[in-house]
């Protein structure tokens, strides 16, 4: 979850301590907040950067997390045609927003369409960031291809109106994402994990669908599998809900695992009583102990291999240890003011 606590794009000691606390609290894998691989993909200066001199400052964070026995990967995040003010984030002045077709959402122009050379430059920036992540000691990388950011803008018909090789039908629209994965693979190593995060919903359209049915989802996933994705991170507003009407109770994570044969991460309101994008969800979210049983049942069924948390871990850095000890009654409620500090 983006915390906006960097100084001129640099992660400071408070950022290191924030991640170290979660590792010490029993988290097995930490996925960092979104880190832009280049200036064109960045929000404001309070978001940590993964380019320029700020990149090397992540090494102490990696070392601190490893010292606590956890793994850590950077989430490579290019916002594309997205205005941060739409979600209450800081300004990113003097950046021309680039995207497949100059659209933040259908009927919402922003910036301009990318040229072939700009696409090539972006692929190279991701590859360079992935190589740097490996050199800095990270345990893999995650490509943020969800929520209406750049890779998702290529995947979604609503924002990709290109008629060249990066547009067209559903499979055609996967080309940018698959090229990102291939570029990251070439710049790292065969055994270096690449996670791809995707979602149906967008920041500007919660009802959006990349895939209307399991067959469409298969057509979306297969090119990414072929390109070298090791793990899919399936972002939903509620991780347990059925992905498709009239196709049973399987969640997006369960369908993805079934169709791709790859490990998956499920995410969305885990152990909480509401989802983040509701009006109530941003203000307060209480722990729902019964959901912990549901999470465990999904793991046992093989619906997903890992489960991700944001708000629950902001409120409870030691969530894992408390749950392991059967102390769910001691878990703190998440409240909006917790986002105002980096505890």
C-alpha positions, 0 to 999 in steps of 0.5 A: 500500500502506497504510504507517501513517506519518502523524501524526494523519492528516497526511502528513509530510516522510517521506511526501513523500520516500517518494513522491518517491523512486518518481517519481525512480526512473522510475514513471510513475503513483503511486497513493497509499495509501488516503486516507479521504474522511471520518471514518466511512471511516477507520482509525486516526490513522496512516493519512493522511486526505483530509479536514479540515486534513490534506487540504491537506498533500498539495499538496507531495507532488503538487508533488514527484512532478510535479517528478520527471516522474511523475503521481499520484492519490489512492486514495479509500478508505472501509473500511465495515464493516471492523475494522482489527485483522483485518489487523493495522492500528491502532485506529480507536476511537469510529467506528461502522462503516457498510455496506450491511447491517451485515456485514463478511462473510457471517455476520460482523455489524459496525456497522450498515446505512447509512441513505439520508441516510448514503449521501447523505453518503458520496457527497457526501464522495467528491465533495468529495474528488475536487474537492479532489484536482483543486484540489490538482493531482492527475492524477485519482482512484482509487475503492477498490472492492475487497477488501471495503471499502465500495463492494465491500460494496455490490457483493458479494451476501454483504454487501449484503442490502438490498432498496431501490434499492442492493441486489438483483441484480448490476446493482442492487448496482452502484448505490452504486458508479455513484453514487460515480463520477457524483458524482466526475465532477460535482464535477471535470471531463469530462477528469479521470480516474477510476479504479475499483479492483475485485477478486473476492477479499475480505480475509475471503474469498479465494474470493469472486466478484462475477462467476462468468463473463464475462457476469456481469463484463459486467453488473458493468462496463457500469453503471460504464462508463456512469457515467464510469469511465475506467480499471479497476484489476483487483486479483488475487492473481496478475495473470496467472492465468485469471479464469474456469474453462472460459473460457480463459486471459484474466486478470481484467484482460484480460477487463475490457479486452475487455468494457469497452473501457477502459484497465486496470491489472493488479496482483498479485505483479508481478515477484515469486515469491509473492503478498502474502496468502500466509504466505510472501508477507508475509515474503519475496518474491524478484524473478522476472526471468522474470516481467518478460518475462511482464509485457511480453508481456501489455502487447504482447498488449493484456491491460492498459495499465499494471501496478501494483506494491507490494512490488517498489517498496518494496524497489526505489524505482528498479525501473523504471530498473534494469529499463530498464538490464537490471540485474534481477540487482541488484534487492533481495528484498522482506522483511517488515522493509521495512514497518517503515520508510518508505524 
